[in-house]
Amino acid sequence: LWRASADFDGVIAWPDEPAEAAAFAALAASVPTVWMGHAGQGERVGFANEAIGAQAAEYLLGRGLRALAFYGERLDRGYARERAAGFRARAAAAGVTAALHD
């Protein structure tokens, strides 16, 4: 588990475990904290997941690739489904069918 120290003025936190989230929540009472994704309470930075997927497809398409696949190990999660949707939509707009693997 991450331990707080006094050598910083602010934190960007993306805890993976409940114990980490609790530690950051306690820290946030005294140190400005920005939470990544859906964790924590207070200031938050989110992700444009469909845009992330579309940008990834654009990168590959821009290099002339046409046999594309999206691998998402966590397709049961909303963010992964959104990224896959953006990837496949951008590929489809270029006339390419992208495979989906999980």
CORTA-V150523 format. One record per residue. RES is the residue in one small letter. PSI is psi in radians with two decimals (NA if undefined). OMEGA is omega as a letter, one per 40 degrees, with the letter a starting at -180 (* if undefined). BURIAL is # if it has 24 or more other ideal C-beta (glycine too) atoms within 12 Angstrom, else .. Layout:
res->[RES;RES]
psi->[PSI;PSI]
omega->[OMEGA;OMEGA]
burial->[BURIAL;BURIAL]
//
This chain:
res->[l;w;r;a;s;a;d;f;d;g;v;i;a;w;p;d;e;p;a;e;a;a;a;f;a;a;l;a;a;s;v;p;t;v;w;m;g;h;a;g;q;g;e;r;v;g;f;a;n;e;a;i;g;a;q;a;a;e;y;l;l;g;r;g;l;r;a;l;a;f;y;g;e;r;l;d;r;g;y;a;r;e;r;a;a;g;f;r;a;r;a;a;a;a;g;v;t;a;a;l;h;d]
psi->[2.40;2.47;2.36;2.57;3.01;0.23;0.53;2.80;-0.29;2.86;2.44;2.07;2.33;1.27;2.48;-0.44;2.64;-0.66;-0.67;-0.77;-0.70;-0.71;-0.75;-0.64;-0.71;-0.71;-0.66;-0.30;-0.42;-0.25;2.27;2.22;2.31;2.19;2.44;2.47;-2.38;0.03;2.71;-3.10;2.59;-2.59;2.41;2.50;2.15;-3.07;2.40;1.44;-0.72;-0.67;-0.63;-0.81;-0.75;-0.71;-0.66;-0.78;-0.72;-0.71;-0.85;-0.76;-0.67;-0.30;0.20;0.16;2.50;-0.20;1.51;2.63;2.52;2.18;2.09;1.84;-0.28;0.87;-0.08;-0.13;2.51;-0.75;-0.67;-0.72;-0.71;-0.73;-0.73;-0.72;-0.76;-0.71;-0.87;-0.64;-0.75;-0.70;-0.79;-0.66;-0.41;0.10;0.37;2.38;2.08;2.29;2.66;2.18;2.48;NA]
omega->[i;i;i;i;a;a;i;a;a;a;i;a;i;a;i;a;i;i;i;i;i;i;i;i;i;i;a;i;a;a;i;a;i;a;i;i;a;a;i;i;a;a;a;i;i;a;i;a;i;i;i;i;i;i;i;i;i;i;a;i;i;i;i;a;a;i;a;i;i;i;i;a;a;a;i;i;a;a;a;i;i;i;i;i;i;i;a;i;i;i;a;i;i;i;a;i;a;i;i;a;i;*]
burial->[.;.;.;.;.;.;.;.;.;.;#;.;#;.;#;.;.;.;.;.;#;.;#;#;.;.;#;#;.;.;.;.;#;.;#;.;.;.;#;#;.;.;.;.;.;.;.;.;#;.;.;#;#;#;.;#;#;.;.;.;.;.;.;.;.;.;.;#;.;#;.;#;.;.;.;.;.;.;#;#;.;#;#;#;#;#;#;#;#;#;#;.;.;.;.;.;.;#;.;.;.;.]
//
